[in-house]
Amino acid sequence: MAVSMVKGQRISLEKPGGGGLTRVRMGLGWDAVKKKGFFGSREQEIDLDATVVVFAGDQVADVVYFGQLTSRDGSIRHTGDNRTGAGDGDDETVMVDLSRLPVHVTSLVFVVNSFQGQTFNEVDNAFCRLVDDVGGAELARYTLTGGGAHTAMVMARIYRNGDAWKMNAIGEPAMGRTFQEILPTLSAHA
């Protein structure tokens, strides 16, 4: 059963009955706000980009996004860029093999940004969800509420806690079209 997370909430990624997850998938989805016009409403296209910034302590160790679909060590893979947000379900997906992450990696910060500069006032139904990639069960979902004049959102963080992994719903707005432009905001969550 999935946990519906609220901003700031933390959950353990331990399996019920013990043992940790080995492979997870972070799905990100969104829809465009329907524009109302003289002849009814129409759909617009919103190009949001999912990125995972890999941290070793407070230092960026790697980045996976539409321009680099696989981490250098192969433990993280992005399924590709969705430029419209059309369709149901996950629009972009990042798959992580937690068992293959190097020991120096301490956290993964997931961010969504609008490369075209569209604001979240134009985005509807934005969410991120964590899925057990082995069993297929949705573990947690964080749904964004409200819009905003920001062009990026720090969605969530997966981080080491001893030998286990945990997830933290962040939901912090930021201004920037790329992850590089919001690195100071991202680094605060490393």
C-alpha positions as CSV (number, residue, x, y, z in Angstrom):
1,M,0.0,0.0,0.0
2,A,1.5,3.4,-1.1
3,V,2.0,6.2,1.3
4,S,0.6,9.5,0.2
5,M,3.3,11.9,1.4
6,V,3.1,15.5,2.5
7,K,5.8,18.1,2.2
8,G,8.7,17.4,4.6
9,Q,7.6,13.8,5.4
10,R,10.2,11.0,5.5
11,I,9.6,7.3,5.0
12,S,11.9,4.2,5.3
13,L,12.5,2.2,2.1
14,E,12.8,-1.0,4.1
15,K,10.5,-3.8,2.9
16,P,7.8,-5.0,5.3
17,G,9.2,-7.9,7.2
18,G,12.8,-6.6,6.9
19,G,15.2,-6.2,4.1
20,G,15.8,-3.2,1.9
21,L,14.7,-2.4,-1.6
22,T,17.3,-3.1,-4.4
23,R,15.7,-1.4,-7.4
24,V,13.3,1.6,-7.4
25,R,11.8,3.7,-10.1
26,M,10.9,7.4,-9.5
27,G,8.0,8.3,-11.9
28,L,7.2,12.0,-12.5
29,G,4.0,13.1,-14.1
30,W,2.2,16.3,-15.0
31,D,-0.5,17.7,-17.2
32,A,-0.9,21.1,-18.8
33,V,-3.5,23.5,-17.4
34,K,-6.3,23.7,-20.0
35,K,-6.5,27.1,-21.5
36,K,-10.0,28.5,-21.8
37,G,-10.7,30.5,-24.9
38,F,-13.6,31.8,-27.0
39,F,-14.1,28.4,-28.7
40,G,-13.8,26.3,-25.5
41,S,-10.7,24.9,-23.8
42,R,-7.6,23.7,-25.4
43,E,-4.6,21.7,-24.3
44,Q,-1.1,23.2,-24.4
45,E,2.2,21.4,-24.2
46,I,4.4,21.7,-21.1
47,D,8.0,20.4,-21.4
48,L,9.1,19.5,-17.9
49,D,12.4,17.7,-17.4
50,A,13.1,15.2,-14.6
51,T,16.7,15.2,-13.3
52,V,18.4,13.3,-10.5
53,V,21.4,14.9,-8.9
54,V,23.7,12.4,-7.2
55,F,25.5,13.7,-4.1
56,A,28.5,12.4,-2.2
57,G,28.2,14.4,1.0
58,D,27.7,18.0,-0.2
59,Q,29.4,17.4,-3.5
60,V,27.7,16.6,-6.8
61,A,29.0,13.2,-7.9
62,D,26.9,12.7,-11.0
63,V,23.7,13.9,-12.8
64,V,21.2,12.0,-14.8
65,Y,18.8,13.9,-17.1
66,F,17.6,14.1,-20.7
67,G,21.2,15.1,-21.8
68,Q,22.9,12.2,-19.9
69,L,20.4,9.3,-19.7
70,T,22.7,7.0,-17.6
71,S,24.9,7.6,-14.7
72,R,28.6,7.0,-15.2
73,D,28.5,3.8,-13.1
74,G,25.3,2.5,-14.8
75,S,23.3,2.4,-11.5
76,I,20.8,5.1,-12.6
77,R,18.9,5.3,-15.9
78,H,16.5,7.9,-17.3
79,T,14.0,6.6,-19.8
80,G,14.0,9.8,-21.9
81,D,12.5,13.2,-22.4
82,N,8.7,13.8,-22.6
83,R,8.2,17.2,-24.2
84,T,4.4,17.5,-23.8
85,G,3.2,15.9,-20.5
86,A,0.4,14.3,-22.6
87,G,-1.0,10.9,-21.6
88,D,-1.8,9.3,-18.3
89,G,0.7,8.0,-15.7
90,D,4.4,8.7,-15.5
91,D,5.7,11.2,-18.1
92,E,9.4,10.7,-17.2
93,T,10.9,7.9,-15.2
94,V,14.3,7.5,-13.5
95,M,15.3,3.9,-12.5
96,V,17.8,3.4,-9.7
97,D,19.6,0.2,-8.7
98,L,20.3,1.0,-5.1
99,S,22.5,-2.1,-4.7
100,R,24.8,-0.8,-7.4
101,L,25.2,2.8,-6.1
102,P,28.8,3.4,-5.1
103,V,29.4,3.5,-1.3
104,H,30.4,7.2,-1.4
105,V,26.9,8.2,-2.7
106,T,24.9,9.6,0.2
107,S,21.7,11.0,-1.5
108,L,19.8,11.4,-4.8
109,V,17.8,14.6,-5.2
110,F,15.0,14.6,-7.8
111,V,14.1,17.8,-9.5
112,V,11.7,18.9,-12.2
113,N,12.3,22.0,-14.2
114,S,10.8,23.8,-17.2
115,F,13.5,24.2,-19.9
116,Q,11.2,26.5,-21.9
117,G,10.6,28.7,-18.8
118,Q,6.9,27.9,-18.4
119,T,5.9,28.3,-14.8
120,F,4.1,25.9,-12.5
121,N,1.0,28.1,-12.9
122,E,0.7,26.3,-16.2
123,V,1.1,22.8,-14.7
124,D,-1.6,20.7,-13.3
125,N,-1.6,17.3,-11.5
126,A,2.2,17.2,-10.9
127,F,3.4,14.3,-8.8
128,C,6.3,12.0,-8.2
129,R,6.0,8.4,-7.1
130,L,8.4,5.8,-5.9
131,V,7.8,2.3,-7.2
132,D,9.5,-1.0,-6.2
133,D,11.0,-1.9,-9.5
134,V,11.2,-5.6,-8.6
135,G,7.6,-6.2,-7.4
136,G,6.0,-3.2,-9.2
137,A,4.2,-1.9,-6.1
138,E,3.9,1.9,-5.6
139,L,5.6,2.7,-2.3
140,A,5.0,6.4,-2.0
141,R,3.4,9.3,-3.9
142,Y,4.0,13.0,-3.4
143,T,1.4,15.2,-5.2
144,L,2.1,18.9,-5.7
145,T,-0.7,21.2,-4.8
146,G,-1.2,24.7,-6.2
147,G,0.8,26.4,-9.0
148,G,3.3,29.2,-8.7
149,A,5.4,31.5,-10.7
150,H,8.5,29.2,-10.3
151,T,10.0,27.2,-13.1
152,A,11.4,24.3,-11.1
153,M,10.6,22.1,-8.2
154,V,12.8,20.1,-5.9
155,M,10.5,17.1,-5.6
156,A,12.1,14.5,-3.3
157,R,15.3,13.0,-2.0
158,I,16.4,9.4,-1.4
159,Y,19.2,9.2,1.1
160,R,21.3,6.7,3.0
161,N,20.6,6.3,6.7
162,G,23.2,3.8,7.9
163,D,22.7,0.7,5.8
164,A,19.2,1.6,4.8
165,W,17.6,4.1,2.4
166,K,14.9,6.6,3.2
167,M,12.8,9.0,1.1
168,N,12.0,12.7,1.9
169,A,9.2,14.6,0.2
170,I,10.6,18.1,-0.4
171,G,8.4,20.2,-2.6
172,E,10.5,23.3,-2.7
173,P,10.0,25.8,-5.6
174,A,13.0,27.3,-7.4
175,M,13.7,29.5,-10.4
176,G,15.8,28.0,-13.2
177,R,15.4,26.3,-16.5
178,T,18.2,23.7,-15.8
179,F,19.5,21.9,-12.7
180,Q,22.7,23.9,-13.0
181,E,20.7,27.1,-12.4
182,I,19.1,25.8,-9.2
183,L,22.2,24.0,-7.8
184,P,22.3,26.2,-4.7
185,T,18.8,25.1,-3.8
186,L,19.5,21.5,-4.6
187,S,22.7,21.5,-2.6
188,A,20.7,22.5,0.5
189,H,19.0,19.1,0.3
190,A,22.1,16.9,-0.3
